[in-house]
Amino acid sequence: NRFQNFIKHLREMGDEVIVVTNHEGVPQEFHGAKVIGSWSFPCPLYGKVPLSLALSPRIISEVAKFKPDIIHASSPGIMVFGALAIAKLLSVPLVMSYHTHVPV
């Protein structure tokens, strides 16, 4: 999918990448990028869509240790608010994009 291709391309270009996703039980790495799963709950109107703030102390600590140059948040869900909070907390620039695919 689009995210996997984006991560793969960044890693092939030599960028260091960590991924925070709203899925628990994900692989610990993808093409050399560390993957951190976050607890999520089903969207009230679309139960197949998981939602997460991704704002746990564990996630904040992992992102702080990584020391990102930039944070990219891409979500139609509430995870962007967690990314915004972490970016402000760490004084890191944030870029956001909105893409959606609602399963029917």
SULMOTA-V420707 format. One line per field, one symbol per residue. phi: phi as a letter, one per 30 degrees, with the letter a starting at -180 (. if undefined). psi: psi as a letter, one per 20 degrees, with the letter a starting at -180 (. if undefined). burial: # if it has 9 or more other C-alpha atoms within 8 Angstrom, else .. A space follows every 10 residues. Layout:
BEGIN
phi: ???
psi: ???
burial: ???
END
This chain:
BEGIN
phi: .edddddede dddjddbbbc bdbdidedab hicdccdbeb bddecbedcd badhbdedde ddddddhdda cccbadcded ddddddddec hcebcbbcbb bcdc
psi: rggghggggg ghijqppqpp qkpqkrqiqo kipppoqqqr qqphhnhioq qqhlkqhggg gggghhmqhq pppoqiaihh hggggggggj lpqppqqoqq ooq.
burial: ......##.# #.....##.# ####.....# ..######## .##..#..## #####...## ..##...... #.###..### .######... .#.#...... ....
END
